[in-house]
Structure formats: structure tokens, C-alpha cells
Amino acid sequence: MQPESKKEIIILFIAGITICLVMLAYIINFLFLYQKRKKILVKESEDLKLEFEKQLMQSQLEIK
């Protein structure tokens, strides 16, 4: 099933490029979302650590 005319070759070429661009856009979008979620998780982890340290200091002050 070989393309016989230049028009068919051009259509297949454009379709291939379009598919590649859509896949590339999906991958880039996935990476941005992953980075955003990772930043949120790191921030939440830091907030929890600070809150724990604050409570620990408060407990130590109450004991003294």
C-alpha cells in the first residue's frame, strides 16, 4: 500500500507531523503538571515540618 501521488505523500507527512506535535504537547503538559504537583507536595511537607517544630518548641516550653 504505497502512496502513488505527491498529494498522498504530503497528506501522510502532514498527518505524521501533526501526530508528533500532539504527542509532544501532551508530554510537555504532563511534565508541567508533574512539576506543579511536586512543588505543592514539597511546600506542604515543609509546612508540616515547620508546624511540627513549632509544636515541639511549645511543648518543651510548657514542660519547663
N, C-alpha and C positions, 0 to 999 in steps of 0.2 A: 504494500500500500504506500507507494512513494508519491509525493506531491509532483504533479506534472507541470504545473504552471508557476510562474513567478508570483502570481497573486496568492496561490495556496502557500507558498513558502513564506511570503510576507505575513500572511494571516497566522501561520503557525509560529513564526518568530515573535510577532507581537503578543500572541497568547502566552507564549513561554515567558517572555519578559514580564507580562502582567502578573502571571502566577508567582514568579520570583519576587516581584515587588510587594505583592500582598503578603507572601510568607515573611519577607524581611520586615515589613511594617508590623506584623504580628509578633515577631521575635523582639523587635525593639520595644514595642508596647509592653510585652511581658517583662522585659528587663527593667523598664522604668517602674512598673508596678511592684516588682520584687524589691527594688531599691527603696521605694517609698515605704513598703511594709517593714522592711528591715530597719529603717530609720525609726519608725514608730515603735517597734519592739525594743530597740536599744534605748530609746528615750524612756519607755515605760520601765525597763529594767533599772535604769539609773534613778528614776523617780522612786521606785520601790526600795532601792538600796539607801537612798537619802532618807526616806521615811523610816526605814528600819534603824538607821544610825541615830536619827532624832529620837525615836522611842527608846533606844538603848541608853542614850545620854539622860533622857528624862527619868528612866528607871534608876539609873545609877545615882542621880541627884536625890531621888526620893528615898533611896536606901540610906544615904548619908544623912 
